[in-house]
Amino acid sequence: MNLSKVVRPNILALAPYSCARDEFKGEARINVDANENPYNNGLNRYPDPRQLKVKALLAPIKGVKEEQIFLGNGSDEAIDLVYRIFCRPGIDNVVAPAPTYGMYQVCAEVNDVEYRAVPMQAETFALDVEAMAAQVDDHTKVIWVCSPNNPSGNAYSREQLISIVERFHDQIVVIDEAYIDFAAQPSMTDQLDRHDNLIVLQTFSKAWGHAAMRLGIAMSSPAIIAFFNNVKYPYNVNELTQQEAVRVLENVDRMRRQVAEVLSQRDILRQLLEPLPIVQHVYPSDANFLLVKVNDAMATYQYLQSEGVIVRNRHKVQLCANCLRITIGTPEENAQLYNLLKDYGNK
Ligand SMILES: Cc1ncc(COP(=O)(O)O)c(C=O)c1O
């Protein structure tokens, strides 16, 4: 792909902010370059702007090179940067299936970029790739696909995702894999060396159990990642987050054990919910939540809320009428939720 055709001209021409520590390699004896307080309290120095320790641990886990990784303040930062790097406000557009993760549209609107939502197929939440292609024109810069998709929970086959990346070769294709660790199929990261228009997003907020840490991952070609690094704030990932990320990445086994537990709870909760009279359908899920169609989502939502249980009401979302999105909790939480819904059905 010719990046100079998809990257905004002002970003191609940007001379990024450079700090003295970007220009120096090795261990400094004295740091009097950044106007910091010199008295050590563990946090008096600016953090590593390139997060090299985190990337050194993450790269082998993800099977990519360090220069293929961008780290941000949640993957929401990466989503916003995609607009700021590729989309000219008021001129360019992006295409995304609906329903999907809401921040693609919010960030489009913040950046004054036209968001073209293409409905998925009702009930299966299959992608309508032909309808997406019909929305693409000379000003389409980005195609968004979330797999497994939020809020429907289904993942798209690798064959289909690869064919989308190949078909839209003049656009950037972003595959958001926030929930990939809960899916039966592997990540698309192994396609990065084959397709230079592909960006894969992941996050520490879901399987890794660190939503509060705020650390998101974008993986792509070194050339695209260089644009992310040029556009981001210099110290976008704070020191506490970097230290905690190193700790988390040293314990991959704990993440895998928790994912296995969530997956077995997902099956148990599905089997419990399906026969309930108030439940019409539990959609297949490759994520850590279930999309559940009930007889009356508003009433069920309010009932659960009155019992102190918060689920996500998706009733007003396209193709999700009467649907609640329920995150898999601990075994105790799932049992309590089930008992409440069972009692409600019997009232
Ligand atoms: C599909 C998807 N992508 C991205 C995010 C945002 O993740 P982060 O916490 O890394 O900003 C979410 C959060 O719910 C999500 O569902």
Ligand as a Chemical Component Dictionary entry (heavy atoms), coordinates in Angstrom:
data_LIG
# 
_chem_comp.id                   LIG 
_chem_comp.type                 NON-POLYMER 
_chem_comp.pdbx_formal_charge   0 
_chem_comp.three_letter_code    LIG 
# 
loop_
_chem_comp_atom.comp_id 
_chem_comp_atom.atom_id 
_chem_comp_atom.alt_atom_id 
_chem_comp_atom.type_symbol 
_chem_comp_atom.charge 
_chem_comp_atom.model_Cartn_x 
_chem_comp_atom.model_Cartn_y 
_chem_comp_atom.model_Cartn_z 
_chem_comp_atom.pdbx_ordinal 
LIG C1 C1 C 0 -14.545 -3.720 21.000 1  
LIG C2 C2 C 0 -13.889 -2.824 21.981 2  
LIG N1 N1 N 0 -12.782 -2.170 21.621 3  
LIG C3 C3 C 0 -12.163 -1.344 22.469 4  
LIG C4 C4 C 0 -12.637 -1.148 23.749 5  
LIG C5 C5 C 0 -11.928 -0.163 24.633 6  
LIG O1 O1 O 0 -10.946 -0.792 25.335 7  
LIG P1 P1 P 0 -9.893  0.010  26.238 8  
LIG O2 O2 O 0 -10.301 -0.221 27.646 9  
LIG O3 O3 O 0 -8.581  -0.628 25.884 10 
LIG O4 O4 O 0 -9.925  1.459  25.843 11 
LIG C6 C6 C 0 -13.781 -1.823 24.181 12 
LIG C7 C7 C 0 -14.315 -1.613 25.537 13 
LIG O5 O5 O 0 -15.343 -2.048 25.932 14 
LIG C8 C8 C 0 -14.425 -2.682 23.266 15 
LIG O6 O6 O 0 -15.541 -3.340 23.595 16 
# 
loop_
_chem_comp_bond.comp_id 
_chem_comp_bond.atom_id_1 
_chem_comp_bond.atom_id_2 
_chem_comp_bond.value_order 
_chem_comp_bond.pdbx_ordinal 
LIG C1 C2 SING 1  
LIG C2 N1 SING 2  
LIG C2 C8 DOUB 3  
LIG N1 C3 DOUB 4  
LIG C3 C4 SING 5  
LIG C4 C5 SING 6  
LIG C4 C6 DOUB 7  
LIG C5 O1 SING 8  
LIG O1 P1 SING 9  
LIG P1 O2 DOUB 10 
LIG P1 O3 SING 11 
LIG P1 O4 SING 12 
LIG C6 C7 SING 13 
LIG C6 C8 SING 14 
LIG C7 O5 DOUB 15 
LIG C8 O6 SING 16 
# 
